[in-house]
Amino acid sequence: MGRRIDIATHLYAEVGDDGVAELVFGPEGGMPATDAAGHAALGSVWARLADEPRVRCILVRSLGKGFCAGGTLDVVQDMVGSEAARLRVMREGRAIVQGMIDCDLPIVSAINGAAVGAGAAVALLADVSIAGHRAKIIDGHTKLGVAAGDHAALIWPLLCGMARAKYHLLLCNAIDGREAERIGLVSLAVPDEELLAKAREVARTLAAGSPTALAFTKRSLNHWLRAAWPAFEHSLTLEVLGFAGSDAREGLAALNEKRPARFTGSHDSKE
């Protein structure tokens, strides 16, 4: 491929001669997830790759059996138990979203298998999102007992409309690639065996285009996202606040014990 840049454990970039930097989630054959270092790195990697000489497009893909499952259980446990961890992850979550929006390079995502949490954020905030037919896009926040806050309030209503955004975000539905394309959540869905080739074709086409024209078009279109920024900030704050509550503790326990959560409804508590 080309020059390799190690970003974090199971996260690296390969810079090719075609102007495309491939940002790769690993491990190969496993389920990629972001530990504390990986989550932090996702906030700064976009500017870092944009500063690389000759890089003109970023393609995000996975070597694993899914795209990215979001934060590891250790990250979630830290957020439940530590205010410092919650505030750190809030800063990093903002940096991921802002970094992708402000990056002048076009970003392409090749979504295979599960894309959850931060993985879904990266997949859907890409300028061109391409999903395999068997992809599974899930925003699992409400099932965990916290608000859907790391990207969803910002972009889902723009992509698929408010009615569908509320339906899927409140119910935490798994949306496959075909359905994601049908409702406008992703740019394109293709058979899984064609996913990487199609994503690379799109990335190389963008890398060969006018950098100024593409950057200025992206900047202009992303003002729709900047206009919705207060909704994102509010949702992110409420998500982080939720991790301090009893529902998040119950959601984490249910996840660890592989059982349905029994939420107490602390928002409506009269105690």
Number of C-alpha atoms within 10 A of each C-alpha: 10 13 11 14 14 13 18 18 14 19 22 17 24 18 23 15 12 17 20 27 29 27 24 22 26 22 16 14 11 13 19 27 27 27 19 19 13 19 23 19 20 22 20 17 20 23 15 12 23 18 12 12 9 16 19 27 27 30 25 23 25 27 19 21 16 26 32 31 21 26 19 15 15 12 18 21 16 16 24 21 14 13 15 11 18 23 15 15 22 20 14 20 22 17 20 24 20 18 17 23 23 15 19 21 27 24 26 28 30 27 34 29 24 25 28 24 25 23 25 24 24 25 28 26 23 21 20 20 23 28 34 22 23 19 27 25 32 22 28 23 23 19 23 23 24 22 24 24 25 27 25 25 24 24 21 20 15 16 17 18 14 12 9 15 20 16 11 16 21 16 15 18 15 19 20 20 26 20 17 23 20 13 15 15 24 26 19 21 25 19 15 18 11 12 22 22 12 17 24 20 12 16 26 18 14 21 22 13 12 11 16 11 10 17 16 14 13 18 17 11 12 15 12 13 17 16 11 15 16 13 18 23 18 12 21 25 17 15 22 24 19 23 26 17 16 17 23 27 23 18 23 21 17 17 15 10 10 9 10 12 19 12 16 12 10 11 10 7 7 5 4
